[in-house]
Amino acid sequence: MKINENMLINDMLDKYPELTDILFRHGLNCLGCPGASNEILREAAEGHGISIEKLVEDLNQFLADK
């Protein structure tokens, strides 16, 4: 399964909790954030001024390497 910008953050982290480190590196501290349950990755990235393209690329690269 590939990560995409329209995925709910909590759904992604439920399936791949190890992605938390990558989110942290990009400046998203989503674990425990109330918005994570109803916010998609693109919304979170935009809200924090983060490149969604680079974030999705890094998340998928991590999954490809594991």
N, CA, C and O atoms as a printed pandas DataFrame, in Angstrom:
     atom_number atom_name residue_name chain_id  residue_number  x_coord  y_coord  z_coord
0              1         N          MET        A               1    0.835   -1.183    0.000
1              2        CA          MET        A               1    0.000    0.000    0.000
2              3         C          MET        A               1    0.881    1.249    0.000
3              4         O          MET        A               1    1.839    1.352    0.767
4              5         N          LYS        A               2    0.546    2.171   -0.855
5              6        CA          LYS        A               2    1.292    3.425   -0.914
6              7         C          LYS        A               2    0.560    4.495   -0.119
7              8         O          LYS        A               2   -0.668    4.536   -0.059
8              9         N          ILE        A               3    1.352    5.346    0.478
9             10        CA          ILE        A               3    0.824    6.491    1.202
10            11         C          ILE        A               3    0.478    7.568    0.176
11            12         O          ILE        A               3    1.222    7.786   -0.780
12            13         N          ASN        A               4   -0.662    8.241    0.382
13            14        CA          ASN        A               4   -0.998    9.360   -0.487
14            15         C          ASN        A               4   -1.485   10.523    0.371
15            16         O          ASN        A               4   -1.785   10.356    1.553
16            17         N          GLU        A               5   -1.558   11.677   -0.228
17            18        CA          GLU        A               5   -1.858   12.906    0.514
18            19         C          GLU        A               5   -3.277   12.973    1.044
19            20         O          GLU        A               5   -3.581   13.836    1.867
20            21         N          ASN        A               6   -4.158   12.082    0.592
21            22        CA          ASN        A               6   -5.551   12.109    1.025
22            23         C          ASN        A               6   -5.867   11.109    2.127
23            24         O          ASN        A               6   -7.031   10.922    2.481
24            25         N          MET        A               7   -4.843   10.467    2.671
25            26        CA          MET        A               7   -5.055    9.494    3.746
26            27         C          MET        A               7   -5.258   10.207    5.079
27            28         O          MET        A               7   -4.597   11.202    5.377
28            29         N          LEU        A               8   -6.187    9.674    5.875
29            30        CA          LEU        A               8   -6.328   10.174    7.243
30            31         C          LEU        A               8   -5.074    9.803    8.027
31            32         O          LEU        A               8   -4.574    8.683    7.926
32            33         N          ILE        A               9   -4.583   10.737    8.794
33            34        CA          ILE        A               9   -3.335   10.503    9.529
34            35         C          ILE        A               9   -3.469    9.318   10.479
35            36         O          ILE        A               9   -2.588    8.459   10.509
36            37         N          ASN        A              10   -4.537    9.252   11.246
37            38        CA          ASN        A              10   -4.682    8.140   12.189
38            39         C          ASN        A              10   -4.785    6.800   11.483
39            40         O          ASN        A              10   -4.254    5.806   11.977
40            41         N          ASP        A              11   -5.458    6.749   10.334
41            42        CA          ASP        A              11   -5.535    5.495    9.584
42            43         C          ASP        A              11   -4.148    5.045    9.159
43            44         O          ASP        A              11   -3.807    3.866    9.260
44            45         N          MET        A              12   -3.350    5.994    8.680
45            46        CA          MET        A              12   -1.991    5.680    8.246
46            47         C          MET        A              12   -1.153    5.186    9.419
47            48         O          MET        A              12   -0.429    4.198    9.296
48            49         N          LEU        A              13   -1.250    5.874   10.561
49            50        CA          LEU        A              13   -0.443    5.497   11.724
50            51         C          LEU        A              13   -0.935    4.207   12.373
51            52         O          LEU        A              13   -0.143    3.474   12.965
52            53         N          ASP        A              14   -2.227    3.920   12.271
53            54        CA          ASP        A              14   -2.730    2.636   12.776
54            55         C          ASP        A              14   -2.106    1.481   12.000
55            56         O          ASP        A              14   -1.755    0.450   12.574
56            57         N          LYS        A              15   -1.974    1.666   10.706
57            58        CA          LYS        A              15   -1.421    0.606    9.858
58            59         C          LYS        A              15    0.109    0.571    9.912
59            60         O          LYS        A              15    0.712   -0.502    9.887
60            61         N          TYR        A              16    0.726    1.742    9.986
61            62        CA          TYR        A              16    2.193    1.852    9.971
62            63         C          TYR        A              16    2.671    2.779   11.090
63            64         O          TYR        A              16    3.091    3.901   10.804
64            65         N          PRO        A              17    2.623    2.355   12.334
65            66        CA          PRO        A              17    3.045    3.237   13.435
66            67         C          PRO        A              17    4.501    3.678   13.338
67            68         O          PRO        A              17    4.877    4.707   13.899
68            69         N          GLU        A              18    5.309    2.916   12.638
69            70        CA          GLU        A              18    6.726    3.262   12.500
70            71         C          GLU        A              18    6.937    4.521   11.650
71            72         O          GLU        A              18    8.047    5.054   11.614
72            73         N          LEU        A              19    5.905    5.001   10.972
73            74        CA          LEU        A              19    6.021    6.223   10.175
74            75         C          LEU        A              19    6.049    7.476   11.050
75            76         O          LEU        A              19    6.318    8.571   10.557
76            77         N          THR        A              20    5.776    7.321   12.326
77            78        CA          THR        A              20    5.780    8.455   13.247
78            79         C          THR        A              20    7.099    9.212   13.205
79            80         O          THR        A              20    7.103   10.443   13.225
80            81         N          ASP        A              21    8.216    8.498   13.147
81            82        CA          ASP        A              21    9.529    9.150   13.124
82            83         C          ASP        A              21    9.680   10.070   11.917
83            84         O          ASP        A              21   10.251   11.155   12.025
84            85         N          ILE        A              22    9.174    9.639   10.784
85            86        CA          ILE        A              22    9.282   10.464    9.575
86            87         C          ILE        A              22    8.402   11.703    9.708
87            88         O          ILE        A              22    8.804   12.799    9.317
88            89         N          LEU        A              23    7.220   11.531   10.252
89            90        CA          LEU        A              23    6.355   12.696   10.482
90            91         C          LEU        A              23    7.049   13.691   11.404
91            92         O          LEU        A              23    7.023   14.894   11.146
92            93         N          PHE        A              24    7.672   13.199   12.480
93            94        CA          PHE        A              24    8.397   14.067   13.413
94            95         C          PHE        A              24    9.516   14.821   12.692
95            96         O          PHE        A              24    9.695   16.021   12.901
96            97         N          ARG        A              25   10.262   14.118   11.847
97            98        CA          ARG        A              25   11.374   14.751   11.123
98            99         C          ARG        A              25   10.892   15.875   10.220
99           100         O          ARG        A              25   11.622   16.835    9.970
100          101         N          HIS        A              26    9.681   15.758    9.739
101          102        CA          HIS        A              26    9.113   16.793    8.872
102          103         C          HIS        A              26    8.398   17.888    9.664
103          104         O          HIS        A              26    7.903   18.853    9.081
104          105         N          GLY        A              27    8.343   17.743   10.982
105          106        CA          GLY        A              27    7.723   18.764   11.810
106          107         C          GLY        A              27    6.258   18.512   12.147
107          108         O          GLY        A              27    5.561   19.415   12.609
108          109         N          LEU        A              28    5.791   17.289   11.917
109          110        CA          LEU        A              28    4.413   16.923   12.259
110          111         C          LEU        A              28    4.439   16.027   13.491
111          112         O          LEU        A              28    4.928   14.899   13.441
112          113         N          ASN        A              29    3.920   16.533   14.574
113          114        CA          ASN        A              29    3.859   15.762   15.812
114          115         C          ASN        A              29    2.439   15.234   15.963
115          116         O          ASN        A              29    1.703   15.653   16.857
116          117         N          CYS        A              30    2.062   14.314   15.086
117          118        CA          CYS        A              30    0.674   13.878   14.943
118          119         C          CYS        A              30    0.194   12.918   16.025
119          120         O          CYS        A              30   -1.004   12.855   16.299
120          121         N          LEU        A              31    1.083   12.187   16.632
121          122        CA          LEU        A              31    0.647   11.241   17.649
122          123         C          LEU        A              31   -0.003   11.974   18.802
123          124         O          LEU        A              31    0.616   12.831   19.433
124          125         N          GLY        A              32   -1.235   11.641   19.073
125          126        CA          GLY        A              32   -1.947   12.267   20.172
126          127         C          GLY        A              32   -2.594   13.597   19.828
127          128         O          GLY        A              32   -3.302   14.171   20.656
128          129         N          CYS        A              33   -2.367   14.089   18.640
129          130        CA          CYS        A              33   -2.978   15.354   18.223
130          131         C          CYS        A              33   -4.457   15.123   17.938
131          132         O          CYS        A              33   -4.807   14.188   17.218
132          133         N          PRO        A              34   -5.321   15.952   18.487
133          134        CA          PRO        A              34   -6.759   15.765   18.259
134          135         C          PRO        A              34   -7.139   15.840   16.783
135          136         O          PRO        A              34   -8.096   15.192   16.361
136          137         N          GLY        A              35   -6.410   16.611   16.004
137          138        CA          GLY        A              35   -6.718   16.740   14.586
138          139         C          GLY        A              35   -6.380   15.514   13.771
139          140         O          GLY        A              35   -6.910   15.339   12.674
140          141         N          ALA        A              36   -5.515   14.666   14.279
141          142        CA          ALA        A              36   -5.055   13.508   13.512
142          143         C          ALA        A              36   -6.172   12.519   13.193
143          144         O          ALA        A              36   -6.066   11.745   12.242
144          145         N          SER        A              37   -7.227   12.545   13.975
145          146        CA          SER        A              37   -8.299   11.573   13.744
146          147         C          SER        A              37   -9.190   11.949   12.564
147          148         O          SER        A              37   -9.852   11.083   11.992
148          149         N          ASN        A              38   -9.216   13.225   12.193
149          150        CA          ASN        A              38  -10.085   13.614   11.086
150          151         C          ASN        A              38   -9.376   14.481   10.052
151          152         O          ASN        A              38  -10.027   15.097    9.209
152          153         N          GLU        A              39   -8.052   14.532   10.111
153          154        CA          GLU        A              39   -7.282   15.362    9.198
154          155         C          GLU        A              39   -6.515   14.468    8.235
155          156         O          GLU        A              39   -5.928   13.460    8.629
156          157         N          ILE        A              40   -6.532   14.858    6.966
157          158        CA          ILE        A              40   -5.743   14.107    5.992
158          159         C          ILE        A              40   -4.320   14.665    5.968
159          160         O          ILE        A              40   -4.059   15.774    6.434
160          161         N          LEU        A              41   -3.428   13.883    5.424
161          162        CA          LEU        A              41   -2.013   14.236    5.412
162          163         C          LEU        A              41   -1.774   15.589    4.747
163          164         O          LEU        A              41   -0.986   16.391    5.249
164          165         N          ARG        A              42   -2.439   15.850    3.633
165          166        CA          ARG        A              42   -2.263   17.123    2.926
166          167         C          ARG        A              42   -2.655   18.305    3.809
167          168         O          ARG        A              42   -1.951   19.315    3.837
168          169         N          GLU        A              43   -3.762   18.192    4.525
169          170        CA          GLU        A              43   -4.207   19.275    5.405
170          171         C          GLU        A              43   -3.187   19.544    6.515
171          172         O          GLU        A              43   -2.895   20.695    6.840
172          173         N          ALA        A              44   -2.664   18.485    7.079
173          174        CA          ALA        A              44   -1.665   18.644    8.145
174          175         C          ALA        A              44   -0.407   19.306    7.607
175          176         O          ALA        A              44    0.144   20.206    8.241
176          177         N          ALA        A              45    0.049   18.863    6.438
177          178        CA          ALA        A              45    1.255   19.440    5.837
178          179         C          ALA        A              45    1.039   20.921    5.530
179          180         O          ALA        A              45    1.894   21.750    5.840
180          181         N          GLU        A              46   -0.091   21.251    4.926
181          182        CA          GLU        A              46   -0.380   22.653    4.605
182          183         C          GLU        A              46   -0.450   23.504    5.865
183          184         O          GLU        A              46    0.044   24.631    5.885
184          185         N          GLY        A              47   -1.053   22.975    6.902
185          186        CA          GLY        A              47   -1.185   23.709    8.156
186          187         C          GLY        A              47    0.134   23.979    8.853
187          188         O          GLY        A              47    0.240   24.894    9.671
188          189         N          HIS        A              48    1.145   23.175    8.524
189          190        CA          HIS        A              48    2.457   23.327    9.158
190          191         C          HIS        A              48    3.522   23.827    8.188
191          192         O          HIS        A              48    4.703   23.877    8.533
192          193         N          GLY        A              49    3.106   24.201    6.965
193          194        CA          GLY        A              49    4.051   24.730    5.987
194          195         C          GLY        A              49    5.055   23.704    5.490
195          196         O          GLY        A              49    6.211   24.034    5.228
196          197         N          ILE        A              50    4.608   22.450    5.362
197          198        CA          ILE        A              50    5.486   21.352    4.973
198          199         C          ILE        A              50    5.171   20.940    3.537
199          200         O          ILE        A              50    4.008   20.931    3.133
200          201         N          SER        A              51    6.194   20.602    2.776
201          202        CA          SER        A              51    6.006   20.125    1.405
202          203         C          SER        A              51    5.338   18.753    1.420
203          204         O          SER        A              51    5.935   17.774    1.869
204          205         N          ILE        A              52    4.101   18.682    0.930
205          206        CA          ILE        A              52    3.385   17.408    0.911
206          207         C          ILE        A              52    4.063   16.422   -0.040
207          208         O          ILE        A              52    4.085   15.220    0.225
208          209         N          GLU        A              53    4.608   16.917   -1.129
209          210        CA          GLU        A              53    5.273   16.030   -2.087
210          211         C          GLU        A              53    6.471   15.333   -1.451
211          212         O          GLU        A              53    6.633   14.120   -1.585
212          213         N          LYS        A              54    7.305   16.097   -0.764
213          214        CA          LYS        A              54    8.497   15.532   -0.113
214          215         C          LYS        A              54    8.095   14.592    1.027
215          216         O          LYS        A              54    8.702   13.537    1.211
216          217         N          LEU        A              55    7.077   14.978    1.784
217          218        CA          LEU        A              55    6.619   14.141    2.890
218          219         C          LEU        A              55    6.119   12.791    2.379
219          220         O          LEU        A              55    6.518   11.746    2.893
220          221         N          VAL        A              56    5.256   12.809    1.379
221          222        CA          VAL        A              56    4.719   11.557    0.823
222          223         C          VAL        A              56    5.851   10.719    0.224
223          224         O          VAL        A              56    5.874    9.498    0.376
224          225         N          GLU        A              57    6.777   11.375   -0.448
225          226        CA          GLU        A              57    7.915   10.660   -1.014
226          227         C          GLU        A              57    8.727    9.959    0.081
227          228         O          GLU        A              57    9.079    8.789   -0.062
228          229         N          ASP        A              58    9.020   10.667    1.161
229          230        CA          ASP        A              58    9.808   10.087    2.258
230          231         C          ASP        A              58    9.057    8.944    2.949
231          232         O          ASP        A              58    9.658    7.928    3.299
232          233         N          LEU        A              59    7.756    9.109    3.143
233          234        CA          LEU        A              59    6.955    8.046    3.772
234          235         C          LEU        A              59    6.959    6.787    2.913
235          236         O          LEU        A              59    7.153    5.684    3.424
236          237         N          ASN        A              60    6.748    6.949    1.620
237          238        CA          ASN        A              60    6.723    5.784    0.728
238          239         C          ASN        A              60    8.098    5.166    0.551
239          240         O          ASN        A              60    8.217    3.951    0.393
240          241         N          GLN        A              61    9.140    5.991    0.575
241          242        CA          GLN        A              61   10.501    5.440    0.478
242          243         C          GLN        A              61   10.807    4.581    1.702
243          244         O          GLN        A              61   11.399    3.508    1.584
244          245         N          PHE        A              62   10.402    5.054    2.867
245          246        CA          PHE        A              62   10.606    4.289    4.089
246          247         C          PHE        A              62    9.913    2.927    3.991
247          248         O          PHE        A              62   10.505    1.900    4.325
248          249         N          LEU        A              63    8.679    2.922    3.538
249          250        CA          LEU        A              63    7.945    1.651    3.412
250          251         C          LEU        A              63    8.573    0.745    2.361
251          252         O          LEU        A              63    8.591   -0.475    2.529
252          253         N          ALA        A              64    9.084    1.320    1.285
253          254        CA          ALA        A              64    9.717    0.512    0.239
254          255         C          ALA        A              64   11.011   -0.132    0.752
255          256         O          ALA        A              64   11.368   -1.235    0.341
256          257         N          ASP        A              65   11.700    0.562    1.645
257          258        CA          ASP        A              65   12.981    0.074    2.166
258          259         C          ASP        A              65   12.833   -0.948    3.274
259          260         O          ASP        A              65   13.802   -1.627    3.613
260          261         N          LYS        A              66   11.643   -1.077    3.851
261          262        CA          LYS        A              66   11.524   -1.978    5.000
262          263         C          LYS        A              66   11.316   -3.415    4.632
263          264         O          LYS        A              66   11.202   -4.267    5.513
